[in-house]
């Protein structure tokens, strides 16, 4: 692992320390976990944006999804 320096304001540092204590981890572990989760969300956001651009560039045609409409419908009682 590498050691880095991060500057936090007092309010954020206090909130991080409280959260770390509640989860029984140290400050570094809490920050690592938070950064990992944030990077995963950014990756998912990038994938979603890629898909949006793809569907915008080549919209789905009715004949591609209409055959599935009946299969996706709730059955009659």
HUSUL-V397978 format. One record per pair of residues at least 12 apart in sequence whose C-alpha atoms are under 10 Angstrom apart, sorted by sequence separation. I is the first residue (numbers start at 1). J is the second residue. D is the distance in whole Angstrom. If there is no record, write none. Layout:
[[I & J & D] [I & J & D]]
//
This chain:
[[16 & 28 & 10] [17 & 30 & 9] [13 & 27 & 9] [16 & 30 & 7] [16 & 31 & 8] [3 & 28 & 10]]
//
